[in-house]
Amino acid sequence: MPQTRPEENLDGMLSQGTALLKTGRSAEALNLAQQLFEKYPRSMETCLLASHAAQQLVSFDDMLAHAERAVALAPAHLGAQFRLMECQLYCGRFNAVLMRLRTIEAQAGSDALLLRKLGEYYSLGNRHGDARRCYRRAVDLQPDDADAMFALASAEIAVGHLETAEELLDQVIRLDPHDYDAYRNRATLRRQTAANNHLQVLHRALDAGVRRPAGEAQLCYALAKEYEDVGDYETSFAYLKRGADTRRRLLSYRVENDLAVLDKLRAVFDEHSPRPAAADAETCGPVFVLGLPRSGTTLVERILSSHSQVDSLGEINDFAYGLMHSIGAAGSKTELVERSIQLDFKALGQRYLAATRAYGLPGPRLIDKTPLNFLYIGLIRLALPGARIVHVHRNPMDSCYGMYRTLFRAGYPFSYDLDDLARYYIGYRRLMDHWRRTLPGAFLDVSYERLVDAQEDVSREILDWCQLPWEPACLAFHENAAPVATASSAQVRRPVYRDALQRWRRYESQLRPLAEQLSAAGIDLDAPP
C-alpha cells in the first residue's frame, strides 16, 4: 500500500486552512496552523496561513510576526516577501516596505509581472512616480499587455500626464475591447465635445454585450459623463441611473448598518466623554482634510500642499489601522466604536505619527486627506490634540449628486441609490452637528462654494487655521506637480472653476426624491451646511 508523503499531508492541511479562511473561520485556521507548526516547524506556507488568520482576527502584531518568520525561512520567496510588505503596511511601516521594494526592483530584470506587482505596492504608499517607472518597464517588456498598459495609464493620471494617459487608454481598448474600466477612465480625463467624444464607441461596446455586470456599470458611467459634457442631460441621467442601479445590485450593503455606526458615535462621544489634552503650541501636528467624497477635499488638499512647509500623504488608512491595532477583534463596527472610548489615546496618537513619518516625506506638516476621517473627529482630538482638522462641505444637493455620479473604485457603497444616499447624508449632517456641539472649535468648516467665489480669502483662512504663513503658491495649486490619485485627479490640474456649482439643477426632476428626503430632514437645499 503506497505511503502518503509528508508534503502531501501538509499540502492537504494547508488547503483545509485556506478553505477555513475563505469562510471566515479564522480561529480554526489559526489553530490548524499551530498544529502544523508542531509537525512542520520550517514550513513557510504554514507561517503565511497563520499570518492571514491573525489578520482576520485583527491581531496585527501576530500577523506581522508570522510573515517575518515566513521570510526568515524562505528569504528568496517573493510570495512571502509581498505578504510581509502587506503586513508592514497595516502596521504603519512603509519605510520598511519601501526598502524592500527597492531591493526587489533592482533584481526584477525582465519579469514584467513582478514589475507590475511592484508598481501596485508603490501605489499603495502614494509613490506614483515609482509605480510609473515600474509599469513603464513592464509595458516596454510586454507592449501588447493591456493590463500593464492600463496600470501605466493610471500612474500617468496620478502624476498629471493626462494626454499621455488618454493615448494609453486608447491602446488598451484596441488591445482589449472588453476592458470596460478603460472606457470609463478615458471619459473622465477631459471635457468631451460634440466634435470630439467617444459616444459611438461606447454605444457599440454596450450593444455588443458586456462580459460581466461590472462592465455594464462602467460603460454606463462613461456614457453619462460624456453625454453631460455635450449637454444632453436627460440621456446622461438615464445612463447614470442604469449604471448606479447595476452597481448597487452587485453590493451586499445595508445603509442601516452605517447609520447605526453614526448613531453610536454620537452616543459614545458625547458631552461626558474624555476631554482632549491641551495642544503643545510648539508642536506642528498633522493636518486632516476630511468630509464627504466629492465635496472639495482634494482642492483644499492641493491648496495646502502647495505650501513649502506641507506635504500630502493622500488618502491613507493609517488612523483606522492604528485604531484596529489598538482595539483588536470586535464583533461589529458598533462594538468597535464602544470600545474606542476606552483606549490609551496617547499611544494611538503616537502609533499614527510613527506610521505617517514612515512614508518619508520631508515636509514638517503632513496632510491626511482621507474623507471618512470625519467619523473619527472625536478620536483624532483625543489622540492628536495638536492636529488641525479642516472639514470641507458643499451644497447638499451638489454634494449628493457629486457622489451619485461617481463610480468609486472602492468604498462609499451608499452612493449608488438615492434613498441610501439621502439617509447617509442626513446621518453625516447629524454627526457633524454633534461634533460642533460637543467639540466647539475643534475644526474649521470650509464651504466649497465660498472657496470658489473667494479663493484667496478662504485660502488665507485655511492657512491661518493650520498655523502656516501665507504663500502665493497656494493660489497656483493647479501648478502643483505632486501626484494625486483620487476621482478629482483631472479637475485639480485646472485653476478654480465654477462649472460644478449648482450642477444638480440640470437634473432637478430626476433628483426630486432625494431633495424631498433632505428637505423633510430640515436640510436647506439652497445653502451649504
CORJO-V852968 format. One record per residue. N is the residue number from 1. PHI is phi in whole degrees, -180 to 180 (* if undefined). PSI is psi in whole degrees, -180 to 180 (none if undefined). D_LAST is the distance of its C-alpha to the last C-alpha in whole Angstrom. Layout:
BEGIN
[[N & PHI & PSI & D_LAST] [N & PHI & PSI & D_LAST]]
END
This chain:
BEGIN
[[1 & * & 128 & 77] [2 & -66 & 142 & 75] [3 & -89 & 142 & 73] [4 & -76 & 126 & 69] [5 & -72 & 146 & 68] [6 & -55 & -39 & 66] [7 & -67 & -29 & 63] [8 & -68 & -41 & 63] [9 & -64 & -41 & 62] [10 & -63 & -47 & 60] [11 & -60 & -41 & 58] [12 & -64 & -42 & 58] [13 & -71 & -35 & 56] [14 & -65 & -40 & 54] [15 & -62 & -39 & 53] [16 & -63 & -42 & 53] [17 & -63 & -41 & 50] [18 & -63 & -41 & 48] [19 & -63 & -38 & 48] [20 & -64 & -41 & 47] [21 & -63 & -41 & 44] [22 & -64 & -27 & 43] [23 & -100 & 12 & 43] [24 & 78 & 12 & 41] [25 & -93 & 63 & 44] [26 & -70 & -35 & 44] [27 & -64 & -39 & 46] [28 & -67 & -38 & 49] [29 & -64 & -41 & 48] [30 & -67 & -39 & 48] [31 & -63 & -41 & 51] [32 & -63 & -42 & 53] [33 & -61 & -41 & 52] [34 & -62 & -38 & 54] [35 & -64 & -40 & 57] [36 & -67 & -34 & 57] [37 & -60 & -36 & 57] [38 & -67 & -36 & 60] [39 & -90 & -33 & 62] [40 & -131 & 72 & 61] [41 & -65 & -16 & 60] [42 & -110 & 27 & 59] [43 & -86 & 109 & 57] [44 & -63 & -38 & 54] [45 & -63 & -35 & 53] [46 & -66 & -38 & 53] [47 & -60 & -41 & 51] [48 & -66 & -40 & 48] [49 & -60 & -47 & 48] [50 & -63 & -37 & 48] [51 & -64 & -45 & 45] [52 & -66 & -39 & 43] [53 & -65 & -43 & 44] [54 & -63 & -36 & 42] [55 & -63 & -45 & 39] [56 & -63 & -29 & 39] [57 & -87 & 5 & 39] [58 & 55 & 40 & 37] [59 & -107 & 81 & 40] [60 & -67 & -35 & 39] [61 & -64 & -45 & 42] [62 & -66 & -40 & 44] [63 & -54 & -48 & 43] [64 & -69 & -42 & 43] [65 & -62 & -42 & 47] [66 & -66 & -38 & 48] [67 & -67 & -40 & 47] [68 & -63 & -38 & 48] [69 & -66 & -39 & 52] [70 & -59 & -44 & 51] [71 & -69 & -36 & 51] [72 & -63 & -35 & 54] [73 & -77 & -32 & 56] [74 & -139 & 76 & 56] [75 & -59 & -28 & 55] [76 & -93 & -2 & 55] [77 & -78 & 114 & 53] [78 & -66 & -36 & 50] [79 & -60 & -42 & 48] [80 & -67 & -38 & 49] [81 & -66 & -43 & 47] [82 & -70 & -34 & 44] [83 & -63 & -43 & 44] [84 & -61 & -42 & 44] [85 & -65 & -38 & 41] [86 & -60 & -44 & 39] [87 & -65 & -39 & 40] [88 & -65 & -34 & 39] [89 & -63 & -45 & 36] [90 & -61 & -32 & 35] [91 & -95 & 10 & 36] [92 & 73 & 37 & 35] [93 & -122 & 55 & 38] [94 & -66 & -26 & 37] [95 & -60 & -41 & 40] [96 & -68 & -38 & 42] [97 & -61 & -45 & 41] [98 & -63 & -41 & 41] [99 & -62 & -43 & 45] [100 & -69 & -39 & 46] [101 & -60 & -44 & 44] [102 & -61 & -42 & 46] [103 & -64 & -46 & 49] [104 & -66 & -40 & 49] [105 & -61 & -39 & 48] [106 & -64 & -22 & 51] [107 & -107 & 4 & 53] [108 & -70 & -29 & 52] [109 & 57 & -125 & 54] [110 & -104 & 25 & 54] [111 & -86 & 94 & 52] [112 & -65 & -39 & 49] [113 & -64 & -41 & 48] [114 & -65 & -41 & 48] [115 & -62 & -39 & 46] [116 & -64 & -41 & 43] [117 & -63 & -41 & 43] [118 & -61 & -42 & 43] [119 & -59 & -40 & 40] [120 & -61 & -44 & 38] [121 & -72 & -36 & 38] [122 & -60 & -42 & 37] [123 & -63 & -37 & 34] [124 & -61 & -27 & 33] [125 & -98 & 16 & 33] [126 & 60 & 28 & 31] [127 & -97 & 69 & 35] [128 & -73 & -28 & 35] [129 & -66 & -42 & 37] [130 & -65 & -41 & 40] [131 & -61 & -43 & 39] [132 & -59 & -41 & 39] [133 & -61 & -44 & 43] [134 & -68 & -43 & 44] [135 & -65 & -37 & 43] [136 & -63 & -43 & 45] [137 & -63 & -40 & 48] [138 & -64 & -41 & 47] [139 & -68 & -39 & 47] [140 & -62 & -36 & 50] [141 & -76 & -34 & 52] [142 & -134 & 76 & 51] [143 & -66 & -13 & 50] [144 & -103 & 13 & 50] [145 & -90 & 105 & 47] [146 & -64 & -35 & 44] [147 & -65 & -44 & 42] [148 & -64 & -39 & 43] [149 & -68 & -38 & 42] [150 & -64 & -42 & 39] [151 & -62 & -41 & 38] [152 & -63 & -42 & 39] [153 & -59 & -41 & 37] [154 & -62 & -41 & 34] [155 & -67 & -38 & 35] [156 & -64 & -37 & 36] [157 & -62 & -45 & 32] [158 & -62 & -36 & 31] [159 & -91 & 2 & 33] [160 & 93 & 10 & 32] [161 & -92 & 74 & 35] [162 & -73 & -38 & 34] [163 & -66 & -41 & 37] [164 & -62 & -41 & 39] [165 & -62 & -41 & 37] [166 & -65 & -41 & 37] [167 & -62 & -41 & 41] [168 & -65 & -42 & 41] [169 & -67 & -34 & 39] [170 & -57 & -44 & 41] [171 & -67 & -39 & 44] [172 & -57 & -46 & 42] [173 & -67 & -35 & 42] [174 & -66 & -39 & 46] [175 & -73 & -37 & 47] [176 & -142 & 92 & 45] [177 & -63 & -9 & 44] [178 & -103 & 12 & 42] [179 & -85 & 85 & 40] [180 & -71 & -27 & 37] [181 & -65 & -30 & 34] [182 & -66 & -40 & 36] [183 & -60 & -46 & 35] [184 & -66 & -46 & 31] [185 & -62 & -41 & 31] [186 & -62 & -38 & 33] [187 & -64 & -26 & 31] [188 & -87 & -8 & 28] [189 & -78 & -22 & 30] [190 & -157 & 168 & 30] [191 & -77 & 122 & 29] [192 & -77 & 153 & 32] [193 & -125 & 168 & 34] [194 & -62 & -31 & 36] [195 & -90 & -17 & 39] [196 & -143 & 90 & 38] [197 & -149 & -178 & 36] [198 & -120 & 22 & 37] [199 & -60 & -46 & 37] [200 & -63 & -42 & 40] [201 & -63 & -42 & 41] [202 & -65 & -42 & 38] [203 & -64 & -41 & 39] [204 & -63 & -41 & 43] [205 & -65 & -39 & 41] [206 & -71 & -41 & 39] [207 & -69 & -25 & 42] [208 & -72 & -13 & 45] [209 & 92 & 121 & 43] [210 & -86 & 153 & 41] [211 & -87 & -13 & 43] [212 & -153 & 149 & 40] [213 & -58 & -36 & 37] [214 & -59 & -32 & 34] [215 & -64 & -38 & 36] [216 & -61 & -44 & 35] [217 & -61 & -44 & 31] [218 & -64 & -43 & 32] [219 & -66 & -40 & 34] [220 & -67 & -38 & 31] [221 & -66 & -37 & 28] [222 & -65 & -44 & 30] [223 & -63 & -42 & 31] [224 & -61 & -44 & 28] [225 & -63 & -46 & 27] [226 & -73 & -37 & 30] [227 & -67 & -36 & 30] [228 & -64 & -42 & 27] [229 & -60 & -37 & 28] [230 & -91 & 3 & 31] [231 & 91 & 8 & 29] [232 & -95 & 82 & 30] [233 & -73 & -35 & 27] [234 & -64 & -47 & 28] [235 & -66 & -38 & 31] [236 & -58 & -49 & 28] [237 & -68 & -34 & 26] [238 & -61 & -43 & 29] [239 & -72 & -34 & 30] [240 & -62 & -46 & 26] [241 & -65 & -41 & 26] [242 & -61 & -44 & 30] [243 & -66 & -43 & 29] [244 & -66 & -41 & 26] [245 & -62 & -41 & 28] [246 & -63 & -46 & 31] [247 & -62 & -42 & 29] [248 & -63 & -38 & 27] [249 & -64 & -24 & 31] [250 & -83 & -5 & 32] [251 & -106 & 137 & 30] [252 & -97 & 83 & 31] [253 & -133 & 138 & 27] [254 & -126 & 118 & 26] [255 & -62 & -25 & 22] [256 & -58 & -34 & 23] [257 & -65 & -42 & 24] [258 & -69 & -38 & 21] [259 & -64 & -35 & 19] [260 & -63 & -36 & 22] [261 & -66 & -45 & 21] [262 & -61 & -42 & 18] [263 & -65 & -42 & 19] [264 & -64 & -38 & 22] [265 & -59 & -42 & 20] [266 & -67 & -35 & 18] [267 & -74 & -38 & 22] [268 & -81 & -45 & 24] [269 & -97 & 80 & 22] [270 & -116 & -162 & 21] [271 & -65 & -18 & 22] [272 & -99 & 4 & 26] [273 & -71 & 163 & 25] [274 & -55 & 145 & 27] [275 & -91 & 144 & 26] [276 & -60 & 144 & 25] [277 & -70 & 159 & 28] [278 & -68 & 138 & 28] [279 & -77 & 143 & 28] [280 & -76 & 117 & 31] [281 & -61 & -23 & 30] [282 & -87 & -10 & 33] [283 & -91 & 129 & 31] [284 & -90 & 98 & 29] [285 & -79 & 172 & 27] [286 & -70 & 163 & 25] [287 & -114 & 123 & 22] [288 & -102 & 120 & 19] [289 & -107 & 118 & 17] [290 & -143 & 173 & 15] [291 & 144 & -176 & 12] [292 & -69 & 153 & 12] [293 & -62 & 152 & 15] [294 & 66 & 26 & 15] [295 & -103 & -6 & 12] [296 & 113 & 11 & 14] [297 & -64 & -37 & 15] [298 & -67 & -37 & 19] [299 & -61 & -47 & 18] [300 & -64 & -41 & 17] [301 & -59 & -44 & 20] [302 & -67 & -37 & 22] [303 & -61 & -48 & 22] [304 & -67 & -43 & 22] [305 & -75 & -6 & 25] [306 & -79 & -7 & 27] [307 & -79 & 144 & 28] [308 & -66 & -20 & 31] [309 & -99 & 8 & 30] [310 & -128 & 138 & 28] [311 & -127 & 153 & 28] [312 & -110 & 134 & 26] [313 & -85 & -10 & 27] [314 & 76 & -155 & 25] [315 & -89 & 110 & 24] [316 & -124 & 164 & 26] [317 & -112 & 16 & 26] [318 & -67 & -32 & 28] [319 & -69 & -43 & 26] [320 & -64 & -41 & 26] [321 & -63 & -42 & 30] [322 & -63 & -38 & 30] [323 & -64 & -47 & 29] [324 & -62 & -41 & 31] [325 & -60 & -41 & 34] [326 & -74 & -36 & 34] [327 & -89 & -39 & 33] [328 & 84 & -160 & 36] [329 & -66 & 138 & 36] [330 & -134 & 147 & 34] [331 & -71 & -22 & 34] [332 & -160 & 170 & 30] [333 & -66 & -36 & 27] [334 & -68 & -36 & 26] [335 & -66 & -37 & 30] [336 & -59 & -44 & 29] [337 & -64 & -45 & 26] [338 & -59 & -42 & 28] [339 & -78 & -21 & 30] [340 & -67 & -25 & 28] [341 & -72 & -14 & 28] [342 & -102 & 11 & 32] [343 & -74 & 166 & 32] [344 & -83 & 97 & 33] [345 & -67 & -36 & 30] [346 & -62 & -42 & 32] [347 & -65 & -39 & 34] [348 & -62 & -44 & 31] [349 & -64 & -42 & 30] [350 & -65 & -39 & 33] [351 & -62 & -42 & 33] [352 & -65 & -45 & 30] [353 & -64 & -39 & 31] [354 & -64 & -40 & 35] [355 & -65 & -42 & 33] [356 & -73 & -35 & 31] [357 & -65 & -28 & 34] [358 & -68 & -14 & 36] [359 & -73 & -17 & 34] [360 & 78 & 20 & 36] [361 & -81 & 143 & 34] [362 & -80 & -24 & 35] [363 & -60 & 138 & 32] [364 & -66 & -23 & 32] [365 & -115 & 130 & 28] [366 & -118 & 138 & 27] [367 & -99 & 132 & 24] [368 & -107 & 108 & 23] [369 & -107 & 59 & 20] [370 & -99 & 108 & 20] [371 & -52 & -46 & 16] [372 & -75 & 5 & 17] [373 & -62 & -9 & 18] [374 & -61 & -23 & 15] [375 & -65 & -29 & 17] [376 & -103 & 15 & 19] [377 & -56 & -42 & 17] [378 & -60 & -45 & 20] [379 & -70 & -39 & 23] [380 & -60 & -43 & 22] [381 & -65 & -35 & 22] [382 & -77 & -40 & 25] [383 & -84 & -31 & 27] [384 & -135 & 72 & 26] [385 & -61 & -20 & 25] [386 & -88 & -1 & 26] [387 & -70 & 150 & 23] [388 & -110 & 129 & 20] [389 & -114 & 127 & 17] [390 & -118 & 117 & 14] [391 & -102 & 119 & 11] [392 & -103 & 134 & 10] [393 & -141 & 166 & 7] [394 & -148 & 178 & 7] [395 & -47 & 133 & 7] [396 & -55 & -44 & 7] [397 & -73 & -40 & 11] [398 & -64 & -38 & 12] [399 & -62 & -49 & 11] [400 & -68 & -43 & 13] [401 & -65 & -38 & 15] [402 & -59 & -39 & 16] [403 & -73 & -42 & 16] [404 & -62 & -35 & 19] [405 & -84 & 2 & 21] [406 & -110 & 128 & 21] [407 & -93 & 99 & 25] [408 & -75 & 144 & 24] [409 & -68 & -34 & 27] [410 & -157 & 153 & 26] [411 & 83 & 177 & 23] [412 & 55 & 51 & 20] [413 & -67 & -15 & 23] [414 & -74 & -8 & 20] [415 & -89 & 2 & 19] [416 & -106 & 5 & 22] [417 & -141 & 131 & 22] [418 & -65 & -34 & 19] [419 & -69 & -47 & 20] [420 & -57 & -44 & 19] [421 & -64 & -45 & 16] [422 & -62 & -45 & 15] [423 & -66 & -41 & 16] [424 & -67 & -42 & 15] [425 & -61 & -42 & 11] [426 & -62 & -42 & 11] [427 & -64 & -40 & 13] [428 & -61 & -46 & 11] [429 & -62 & -41 & 8] [430 & -65 & -39 & 11] [431 & -67 & -44 & 12] [432 & -64 & -39 & 10] [433 & -61 & -39 & 9] [434 & -64 & -45 & 13] [435 & -62 & -40 & 14] [436 & -63 & -38 & 12] [437 & -75 & -42 & 14] [438 & -89 & -21 & 17] [439 & -130 & 64 & 17] [440 & -60 & 134 & 16] [441 & 78 & 12 & 16] [442 & -79 & -23 & 17] [443 & -151 & 161 & 14] [444 & -99 & 125 & 13] [445 & -86 & 128 & 9] [446 & -122 & 121 & 10] [447 & -85 & 125 & 8] [448 & -59 & -42 & 10] [449 & -63 & -43 & 11] [450 & -69 & -36 & 12] [451 & -62 & -41 & 14] [452 & -67 & -40 & 16] [453 & -78 & -31 & 16] [454 & -138 & 68 & 18] [455 & -57 & -49 & 19] [456 & -69 & -43 & 21] [457 & -59 & -48 & 19] [458 & -70 & -38 & 16] [459 & -61 & -40 & 19] [460 & -64 & -40 & 21] [461 & -62 & -41 & 18] [462 & -64 & -46 & 18] [463 & -65 & -40 & 21] [464 & -61 & -44 & 22] [465 & -60 & -37 & 19] [466 & -86 & 7 & 22] [467 & 60 & 45 & 25] [468 & -121 & 140 & 26] [469 & -71 & 155 & 28] [470 & -68 & 138 & 27] [471 & -137 & 128 & 29] [472 & -57 & -25 & 29] [473 & -58 & -23 & 29] [474 & -68 & -22 & 25] [475 & -79 & -21 & 25] [476 & -104 & 43 & 27] [477 & -58 & -28 & 25] [478 & -70 & -14 & 27] [479 & -92 & -2 & 30] [480 & -64 & 121 & 29] [481 & -86 & -4 & 32] [482 & -63 & 146 & 30] [483 & -64 & 154 & 30] [484 & -145 & 130 & 27] [485 & -126 & 44 & 27] [486 & -112 & 179 & 24] [487 & -64 & -13 & 23] [488 & -98 & 14 & 22] [489 & -59 & -33 & 25] [490 & -80 & -40 & 26] [491 & -65 & -39 & 23] [492 & -77 & 1 & 23] [493 & -86 & -1 & 27] [494 & -109 & 155 & 26] [495 & -62 & 170 & 24] [496 & -55 & 134 & 21] [497 & -134 & 160 & 21] [498 & -103 & 3 & 19] [499 & -57 & -32 & 20] [500 & -87 & -6 & 17] [501 & -73 & 131 & 15] [502 & 57 & 29 & 15] [503 & -62 & -31 & 17] [504 & -62 & -23 & 16] [505 & -61 & -24 & 18] [506 & -65 & -20 & 21] [507 & -125 & 34 & 21] [508 & -57 & -43 & 20] [509 & -70 & -41 & 23] [510 & -68 & -30 & 23] [511 & -95 & 8 & 19] [512 & -57 & -44 & 19] [513 & -58 & -38 & 20] [514 & -65 & -46 & 16] [515 & -62 & -41 & 15] [516 & -66 & -39 & 17] [517 & -66 & -43 & 16] [518 & -66 & -42 & 12] [519 & -63 & -40 & 13] [520 & -63 & -25 & 15] [521 & -87 & 5 & 13] [522 & 85 & 18 & 11] [523 & -93 & 127 & 8] [524 & -77 & 117 & 8] [525 & -77 & -14 & 9] [526 & -102 & 9 & 10] [527 & -141 & 149 & 6] [528 & -69 & 160 & 4] [529 & -66 & none & 0]]
END
